[in-house]
Amino acid sequence: MTVRVLLLTQWFDPEPTFKGLVFARELVRQGFDVEVVTGFPNYPGGKVYPGYRVKLLQREVIDGVQVTRVPLFPNHDQSAIKRVFNYLSFAASALVYCLLFARRADVIYAYHPPLTVGITASLIRLFRRIPVVYDIQDMWPDTLRATGMLNNERVLSVVASVCQWVYRRVDRIAVLSPGFKRLLVMRGVPEDKIEVIYNWADEAALSAPVGALPAAFPGPDRFRIVFAGNMGKAQALAAVLDAAATLQNEASNVSFVLLGAGVELVHLKQTAANKQLGNVVFLPAVPMAEVGTILNAADALLVHLRKDPLFAITIPSKTQAYMAVGKPILMAVDGDAAVLIENSGAGVVAESESPDALANAARALAKLNADELGAMGERARRYYIERLAMQISVGKFGEAFRRVTQRPPTASQIS
């Protein structure tokens, strides 16, 4: 009998999200019946995408996947109040739709962040008795504190309590790293309720890239290190600019290419201009199919997050994309992510938020010959295929869905 999955996520295609259409399509391919409940696309800029407008309900079919969009307040700026309203508006709309109008599912997959999606999923579970698999991609309230979105300790304590409430009520929790699992166990979540399921990359888009390289992309006389993705406070890219300044003063051939958008982009551009950094290039965000073209043209790929205990147990999703394209990785994230690169032999590791360590790692990569760089990239690609590929990880979600639909909820889980 086909298992019906209600995939509840605030962000979905055409927004940049690796647990979006690619995930839903693979679930359908593996035999699941999927309905996506999401918002109107506005991330990361906070403006509704062209071709969409917020209304009471919109249904569409994308590549055979039923997608239902419910209204929300579009926003993604640095205002905590507006961001909270963005989260709450989607959560309320999704709750009303799922309680009153959605066809009954066998299992709910709920994507976190934001926490409000977990609250909605838990309430649906309470009233409709549908088991929930909760996928934690950001550890709240730790992420809120680490990114500076919230600094009020009383509010953060309330968020922590709500997280515990959600954890008790969902049936299964998936996390992206061993460190996430260790932290949840320390916080009282039963170990056998948690499963580590690594993230994957948009393999189809990356394997068949389209589009031409932007004119501003440095030429082959430079050693091009590309960072692709969101440029926010968590990425702490000011350290990368400081490393670039050091290398520029040494007349190094290393160039950093920063591809994407985010709340720190304007500030980063201004800083680069003030420092007169000729070895830093900013490129605007492009669709994932075009990202592959830029990644493939790079000599190495950069992952960077600020130094924080939370990020030491995080494996940024761009890591998998970088490994899938088979390029050497400069991993400037402490902890689990660094261990992954060391174990796979996929690149070099630098201390996070350390301009000197970044500059040293960039120098080391730039000194390698083509064969050495190629071997490093091949190790990255092989590790991804064997351990991190989409089919493998989605299959683990499928197993979790089938397990929770075969086991009735206990009284303590719904109390």
Sequence and secondary structure as in RCSB ss.txt:
>XXXX:A:sequence
MTVRVLLLTQWFDPEPTFKGLVFARELVRQGFDVEVVTGFPNYPGGKVYPGYRVKLLQREVIDGVQVTRVPLFPN
HDQSAIKRVFNYLSFAASALVYCLLFARRADVIYAYHPPLTVGITASLIRLFRRIPVVYDIQDMWPDTLRATGML
NNERVLSVVASVCQWVYRRVDRIAVLSPGFKRLLVMRGVPEDKIEVIYNWADEAALSAPVGALPAAFPGPDRFRI
VFAGNMGKAQALAAVLDAAATLQNEASNVSFVLLGAGVELVHLKQTAANKQLGNVVFLPAVPMAEVGTILNAADA
LLVHLRKDPLFAITIPSKTQAYMAVGKPILMAVDGDAAVLIENSGAGVVAESESPDALANAARALAKLNADELGA
MGERARRYYIERLAMQISVGKFGEAFRRVTQRPPTASQIS
>XXXX:A:secstr
   EEEEE S  TTSS TTSHHHHHHHHHTT EEEEEE  S TTTTS  TT    S EEEEETTEEEEE      
 SS HHHHHHHHHHHHHHHHHHHHHTS   SEEEEEESSHHHHHHHHHHHHHH   EEEEESS TTHHHHHHTS 
  HHHHHHHHHHHHHHHHHSSEEEESSHHHHHHHHHTT  GGGEEE      HHHHHS  S   TTS  TTSEEE
EEES  STTT THHHHHHHHHHHHTT  EEEEEE   TTHHHHHHHHHHTT TTEEEE    HHHHHHHHHH SE
EEEE  S TTGGG   THHHHHHHHT  EEEE  THHHHHHHHHT EEE  TT HHHHHHHHHHHHTS HHHHHH
HHHHHHHHIIIII HHHHHHHHHHHHHHHHHS   HHHH 
